Amino acid sequence: MKHQNPAVMDLDMLTRDVLYKGPSAALPCNLPDYWLKTTAQSLEQVLGTSTGESAQYLAGPLALITLLLFTNSGTDELKISQSRLYECLQMYYMEVSLELLSRESHFQIEPANLETIFTDRKIISSMIP
């Protein structure tokens, strides 16, 4: 049985629902459930496979990450190495995964904010009774 790939993110809808609302809307903790799950699926395709098909899943997560990176850069121009961009994709995927865990379990994990999103931050969690 062939595994069915998730749908590719609709960039117009992502722009309207998230990107136009500003940088804080792109934080995983502020993404609506639909966009959080769709972003996780897209990042799994990008980071988990090396096939040519994975490239079509990059645009949505890249738009979210770029918005956050521009906010932290404080300039109108963003220069980033390919290795740093890949690192940011991995860190964003980790934050998306942590947010999913927080929403779907009894663990409450302190979310990243605009200052800590792409840093080696200390992750603090607690159990919700």
C-alpha positions in Angstrom: 0.0 0.0 0.0 1.4 3.3 -1.0 1.8 6.1 1.6 -0.2 9.2 0.7 1.6 12.5 1.1 -0.1 15.3 2.9 -1.5 18.3 0.9 0.9 21.1 0.0 0.2 24.3 2.0 -2.0 26.8 0.3 0.2 29.9 0.4 -2.6 32.4 -0.3 -4.6 31.0 2.6 -1.4 30.9 4.9 -0.8 34.5 4.0 -4.3 35.6 4.8 -4.7 33.5 8.0 -1.2 33.9 9.5 1.4 36.0 7.7 -0.7 39.2 7.4 -1.2 39.1 11.1 2.4 39.8 11.9 5.4 37.9 13.1 4.0 36.8 16.4 1.2 34.9 14.5 4.0 32.8 12.9 5.1 31.5 16.3 4.1 27.9 16.7 2.2 28.7 20.0 0.0 31.2 18.1 -0.7 29.0 15.0 -4.3 27.8 14.8 -4.6 24.0 15.1 -5.0 23.6 11.3 -1.8 25.5 10.5 0.2 23.9 13.3 -0.6 20.4 12.0 -0.2 21.4 8.3 3.2 23.0 9.1 4.3 19.9 11.0 3.4 17.7 8.1 5.2 19.9 5.6 8.3 20.0 7.7 8.2 16.2 8.1 8.2 16.0 4.3 11.1 18.5 4.0 13.3 17.3 6.8 12.4 13.6 6.6 13.0 12.9 2.9 15.5 13.7 0.3 13.3 13.2 -2.7 12.5 15.9 -5.2 8.9 15.8 -4.0 9.9 17.2 -0.7 10.8 20.6 -2.3 7.1 21.4 -2.9 6.5 21.3 0.9 9.2 23.9 1.7 7.4 27.2 0.6 4.9 27.3 3.6 7.4 26.6 6.4 10.0 28.9 4.7 7.4 31.8 4.6 6.8 31.4 8.3 10.5 31.1 9.2 11.5 34.0 7.0 8.9 36.3 8.6 10.4 35.4 12.0 14.0 35.8 10.8 13.2 39.2 9.3 11.7 40.3 12.6 14.8 39.3 14.5 17.2 40.8 12.0 15.9 44.4 12.4 16.7 45.2 8.7 15.0 45.1 5.3 17.6 42.6 4.0 18.1 39.1 5.3 21.4 37.2 4.6 21.5 33.7 5.9 23.6 30.7 5.0 22.1 27.5 3.7 23.3 25.7 6.8 21.8 28.3 9.2 18.5 28.1 7.2 18.5 24.4 7.6 19.1 24.8 11.3 16.2 27.2 11.6 14.0 24.7 9.8 15.0 22.0 12.3 14.5 24.4 15.3 11.1 25.5 14.0 10.0 21.8 13.5 11.1 21.1 17.1 9.0 24.1 18.3 6.0 23.0 16.2 6.4 19.4 17.7 6.6 20.8 21.2 3.5 22.9 20.7 1.6 19.9 19.3 2.6 17.9 22.4 1.4 20.7 24.7 -1.9 20.8 22.9 -2.5 17.1 22.8 -1.2 15.9 26.1 -1.0 16.7 29.8 2.4 18.4 29.3 2.6 22.1 29.3 5.8 23.3 27.6 6.8 26.9 27.8 6.6 28.2 24.1 9.3 30.1 22.3 8.7 33.8 21.8 10.0 36.2 19.1 13.4 36.6 20.9 14.0 32.9 21.6 12.5 31.1 18.6 15.8 30.3 16.9 18.1 30.1 19.9 19.4 27.3 22.0 16.8 28.0 24.7 16.1 26.1 27.8 12.8 24.1 27.4 10.7 24.1 30.5 7.7 21.8 30.9 5.2 20.8 33.6 2.4 18.4 34.0 -1.2 19.6 33.9 -3.2 17.9 36.6 
